[in-house]
Amino acid sequence: MKGVITALMVSYDREGNLNEKGLREIIRYNLDVCKVDGLYVNGSTGENFMISTEEKKDIFRITKDEVKDQVPLIAQVGSVNLKEAIDLAKYATNLGYDALSAVTPFYYKFNFNEIKHYYNSIINAVENKMIIYSIPFLTGVDMSLDQFTELFENEKIIGVKFTAGDFYLLERMRKTFPEKLIYAGFDEMLLPATVLGIDGAIGSTFNVNGHRARKILELGKQGKIEEAREIQHVTNDLITEILNNGLYQTIKEMLKEKGVDAGYCRAPMEKLSEDKVATARELTKTYL
């Protein structure tokens, strides 16, 4: 499960209902055009924290049905509701997902013993593997090297999606745990993370920019830093434009320009204005 893994986008209609046809088209675009190495399903990019348990299960089922065994699939099952997380873990495991992932429990100020109990409870309930999803700037949960060490004592916890800017911690984890999988979670910092020895990357913009991410990863690992840097510059120009225009909405509009029924974002995310839709179209012409 190494390489470029897309944090899968999900298509919803104007009323916020799951659009199965559109989801399948997004999956196919990722596999057939972006040629990514795997999919990370029901993460932040899929608007996971705004949908019901049954909708999450539908997304897991549809994705597995479309992908079959073409690439590895990682199921993000994390929830503040531990019972829901375990239910989703069992469901995805029974579908044949290659690994599970779970965001650190958020909103309440959980202490580390509670966080450790959360991860062990999920992964010990199933015959599968777990990838920790660490995203401190959204969850408020900052874990130390010692705390990651405690979590990794459970052999079923095989790695981490590291969406943080603390590259000192990233380097320390890489040196301390050479056998664990470490994925970069910030698309705009893929090259420096690659230099520090990551195994792959999981990102939102890979839905449209996976081809550049692959080049950065490959060139970085080959030591061709100047070439990789130029591609990172272009990538970051694109990311800056997307962020300024509306992250998920703009990626969906770009996919639409490529003929993919990417739909809309769930409320309370707003729909793009006509000007912003026009900007997304120009970005597609320029970068894709």
C-alpha positions as CSV (number, residue, x, y, z in Angstrom):
1,M,0.0,0.0,0.0
2,K,2.7,2.5,-1.0
3,G,2.7,5.3,-3.5
4,V,0.0,7.9,-4.4
5,I,-3.3,7.3,-2.7
6,T,-6.3,9.6,-3.4
7,A,-8.4,10.8,-0.6
8,L,-11.5,10.0,-2.5
9,M,-14.1,12.7,-3.4
10,V,-17.8,11.8,-3.3
11,S,-20.5,13.0,-5.6
12,Y,-23.7,14.4,-4.1
13,D,-26.7,15.9,-5.9
14,R,-28.1,19.4,-5.4
15,E,-30.2,18.1,-2.4
16,G,-27.2,16.5,-0.8
17,N,-28.1,12.9,-1.7
18,L,-25.4,10.4,-2.6
19,N,-24.9,10.2,-6.4
20,E,-23.8,6.6,-7.1
21,K,-23.2,7.2,-10.8
22,G,-21.0,10.2,-10.1
23,L,-19.1,8.4,-7.3
24,R,-18.3,5.6,-9.8
25,E,-17.1,8.2,-12.4
26,I,-14.8,9.9,-9.8
27,I,-13.3,6.5,-8.9
28,R,-12.7,5.6,-12.6
29,Y,-11.1,9.0,-13.2
30,N,-8.7,8.4,-10.4
31,L,-7.8,4.9,-11.6
32,D,-7.9,5.4,-15.3
33,V,-6.6,9.0,-15.8
34,C,-4.7,9.9,-12.6
35,K,-3.5,6.3,-12.3
36,V,-3.2,6.4,-8.5
37,D,-2.0,3.5,-6.4
38,G,-4.9,3.3,-4.1
39,L,-8.0,5.0,-2.6
40,Y,-8.6,6.4,0.9
41,V,-12.4,6.2,1.3
42,N,-14.6,8.2,3.6
43,G,-12.1,10.7,4.8
44,S,-12.5,14.5,5.1
45,T,-12.5,14.8,1.3
46,G,-15.5,12.6,1.1
47,E,-17.3,15.0,3.5
48,N,-17.5,12.0,5.9
49,F,-18.3,14.0,9.0
50,M,-21.5,15.3,7.5
51,I,-23.1,12.0,6.4
52,S,-25.0,9.2,8.1
53,T,-23.6,5.8,9.0
54,E,-25.7,4.2,6.3
55,E,-24.4,6.6,3.7
56,K,-20.8,5.8,4.8
57,K,-21.6,2.1,4.3
58,D,-23.1,2.8,0.9
59,I,-19.9,4.6,-0.1
60,F,-17.7,1.8,1.1
61,R,-19.8,-0.8,-0.8
62,I,-20.0,1.2,-4.1
63,T,-16.3,1.9,-4.1
64,K,-15.4,-1.7,-3.4
65,D,-17.8,-2.9,-6.1
66,E,-16.3,-0.5,-8.7
67,V,-12.6,-1.1,-7.8
68,K,-12.8,-4.8,-7.1
69,D,-9.1,-5.6,-6.5
70,Q,-7.6,-3.2,-9.0
71,V,-5.9,-1.1,-6.3
72,P,-5.7,-1.3,-2.4
73,L,-8.5,0.4,-0.5
74,I,-8.2,2.0,2.9
75,A,-11.4,2.6,4.8
76,Q,-11.5,5.6,7.1
77,V,-13.9,4.6,9.9
78,G,-13.0,7.1,12.6
79,S,-15.8,8.7,14.6
80,V,-16.4,10.4,18.0
81,N,-19.0,7.6,18.3
82,L,-16.8,4.6,19.1
83,K,-19.7,2.2,18.5
84,E,-20.1,3.6,15.0
85,A,-16.4,3.4,14.3
86,I,-16.3,-0.3,15.3
87,D,-19.5,-1.0,13.2
88,L,-17.9,0.6,10.2
89,A,-14.6,-1.2,10.8
90,K,-16.5,-4.5,10.7
91,Y,-18.4,-3.6,7.7
92,A,-15.4,-2.5,5.6
93,T,-13.4,-5.5,6.7
94,N,-16.2,-7.8,5.6
95,L,-16.2,-6.1,2.2
96,G,-12.5,-6.9,1.8
97,Y,-10.9,-3.5,2.4
98,D,-7.1,-3.8,2.7
99,A,-6.7,-1.7,5.7
100,L,-8.6,0.6,8.1
101,S,-7.8,4.2,9.1
102,A,-9.3,6.3,11.9
103,V,-9.0,10.0,12.6
104,T,-8.0,10.8,16.2
105,P,-11.1,11.4,18.3
106,F,-11.9,15.1,18.3
107,Y,-14.1,17.9,19.7
108,Y,-13.8,16.7,23.3
109,K,-10.4,17.0,25.0
110,F,-9.6,13.3,25.2
111,N,-6.5,12.3,27.1
112,F,-4.0,10.0,25.6
113,N,-5.2,6.9,27.5
114,E,-8.7,7.5,26.0
115,I,-7.2,7.9,22.5
116,K,-5.2,4.7,22.9
117,H,-8.3,2.9,24.1
118,Y,-10.2,4.2,21.0
119,Y,-7.6,2.8,18.5
120,N,-7.2,-0.5,20.3
121,S,-10.9,-1.0,20.6
122,I,-11.5,-0.5,16.8
123,I,-8.7,-2.6,15.5
124,N,-9.0,-5.4,18.1
125,A,-12.6,-5.9,17.0
126,V,-11.7,-7.0,13.5
127,E,-9.1,-9.0,11.6
128,N,-7.6,-6.1,9.8
129,K,-4.8,-3.5,10.0
130,M,-5.0,0.2,11.2
131,I,-3.4,3.4,9.9
132,I,-3.7,6.3,12.4
133,Y,-5.0,9.5,10.8
134,S,-3.2,12.4,12.6
135,I,-4.4,15.8,11.5
136,P,-3.8,18.1,14.5
137,F,-4.9,21.4,12.9
138,L,-8.4,20.1,12.6
139,T,-8.7,17.8,15.6
140,G,-6.6,19.6,18.1
141,V,-4.8,16.3,18.9
142,D,-1.0,16.6,18.8
143,M,0.7,13.4,19.7
144,S,4.4,13.0,20.6
145,L,6.9,10.4,19.4
146,D,6.5,8.5,22.7
147,Q,2.7,8.4,22.3
148,F,3.0,7.1,18.7
149,T,5.4,4.5,20.1
150,E,2.7,3.4,22.6
151,L,0.1,3.1,19.8
152,F,2.5,1.1,17.6
153,E,2.9,-1.5,20.3
154,N,-0.3,-2.9,18.9
155,E,1.1,-4.8,15.9
156,K,-2.1,-4.4,14.0
157,I,-1.4,-0.6,13.9
158,I,0.8,-0.5,10.8
159,G,1.3,3.2,10.1
160,V,0.1,6.8,10.1
161,K,-1.4,9.3,7.7
162,F,0.7,12.3,8.9
163,T,-1.2,15.5,8.0
164,A,1.0,17.9,10.0
165,G,3.8,20.4,9.4
166,D,6.0,19.0,12.1
167,F,8.8,17.6,9.9
168,Y,11.1,17.1,12.9
169,L,8.5,14.6,14.3
170,L,8.1,13.1,10.9
171,E,11.9,12.5,10.6
172,R,12.0,11.0,14.1
173,M,9.1,8.7,13.4
174,R,10.8,7.5,10.1
175,K,14.1,6.8,11.9
176,T,12.4,5.1,14.9
177,F,9.9,3.0,12.9
178,P,11.4,2.0,9.6
179,E,8.9,-0.9,9.3
180,K,5.8,1.3,9.7
181,L,4.0,2.9,6.8
182,I,4.2,6.7,6.8
183,Y,2.0,8.7,4.4
184,A,2.3,12.5,3.9
185,G,-1.1,14.2,4.2
186,F,-0.2,17.7,3.0
187,D,-0.1,17.7,-0.8
188,E,1.7,21.1,-0.8
189,M,4.6,19.6,1.2
190,L,5.0,16.3,-0.7
191,L,8.6,16.9,-1.8
192,P,10.1,17.6,1.6
193,A,8.2,14.7,3.1
194,T,9.5,12.5,0.3
195,V,13.1,13.5,1.1
196,L,12.5,12.4,4.7
197,G,11.6,8.9,3.5
198,I,7.8,8.6,3.4
199,D,6.2,5.5,1.9
200,G,3.5,7.4,0.1
201,A,1.0,10.2,0.2
202,I,-2.8,10.5,0.7
203,G,-4.3,13.7,-0.6
204,S,-7.4,15.5,-1.8
205,T,-5.9,17.2,-4.8
206,F,-4.8,13.8,-6.2
207,N,-8.4,13.6,-7.5
208,V,-7.2,15.9,-10.3
209,N,-3.4,16.2,-9.8
210,G,-2.4,12.6,-9.1
211,H,-0.1,12.5,-12.1
212,R,2.1,15.3,-10.7
213,A,2.1,13.8,-7.3
214,R,3.4,10.6,-8.7
215,K,6.3,12.4,-10.5
216,I,7.2,14.3,-7.3
217,L,7.3,11.1,-5.3
218,E,9.3,9.2,-7.9
219,L,11.8,12.0,-8.6
220,G,12.2,12.7,-4.9
221,K,13.0,9.1,-4.2
222,Q,15.5,9.1,-7.1
223,G,17.3,12.1,-5.7
224,K,16.3,14.3,-8.6
225,I,15.4,17.2,-6.3
226,E,15.6,20.0,-8.9
227,E,13.2,18.3,-11.2
228,A,10.8,17.4,-8.4
229,R,10.9,20.9,-7.0
230,E,9.8,22.4,-10.4
231,I,6.8,20.0,-10.4
232,Q,6.0,20.9,-6.7
233,H,6.1,24.6,-7.7
234,V,3.4,24.0,-10.4
235,T,1.5,21.8,-8.0
236,N,1.5,24.5,-5.3
237,D,0.4,27.1,-7.8
238,L,-2.6,24.9,-8.5
239,I,-3.2,24.2,-4.8
240,T,-3.1,27.9,-4.0
241,E,-5.7,28.7,-6.7
242,I,-7.9,25.9,-5.5
243,L,-7.8,26.9,-1.9
244,N,-8.5,30.5,-2.7
245,N,-11.5,29.4,-4.8
246,G,-13.0,26.8,-2.4
247,L,-11.2,23.5,-1.9
248,Y,-13.7,20.7,-2.4
249,Q,-16.1,22.7,-4.6
250,T,-13.3,23.7,-7.0
251,I,-12.0,20.1,-7.4
252,K,-15.5,19.0,-8.2
253,E,-15.9,21.7,-10.8
254,M,-12.6,20.7,-12.3
255,L,-13.7,17.1,-12.5
256,K,-16.9,18.2,-14.2
257,E,-14.9,20.0,-16.8
258,K,-13.2,16.7,-17.5
259,G,-16.6,15.0,-18.0
260,V,-17.0,13.5,-14.6
261,D,-20.3,13.8,-12.8
262,A,-18.7,15.1,-9.6
263,G,-21.8,16.8,-8.2
264,Y,-21.9,19.2,-5.4
265,C,-20.8,19.5,-1.7
266,R,-23.1,18.8,1.2
267,A,-24.6,21.7,3.1
268,P,-23.5,23.7,5.0
269,M,-20.7,23.9,2.4
270,E,-21.8,26.6,-0.1
271,K,-22.1,26.2,-3.8
272,L,-19.7,28.2,-6.0
273,S,-20.7,31.5,-7.5
274,E,-20.7,31.8,-11.3
275,D,-17.4,33.7,-11.0
276,K,-15.8,30.9,-9.0
277,V,-17.1,28.2,-11.4
278,A,-15.5,30.2,-14.2
279,T,-12.2,30.2,-12.2
280,A,-12.4,26.5,-11.8
281,R,-12.9,26.1,-15.5
282,E,-9.8,28.2,-16.2
283,L,-7.8,26.2,-13.8
284,T,-8.8,23.0,-15.6
285,K,-7.6,24.4,-18.9
286,T,-4.4,25.7,-17.4
287,Y,-3.4,22.7,-15.3
288,L,-5.2,19.6,-16.6
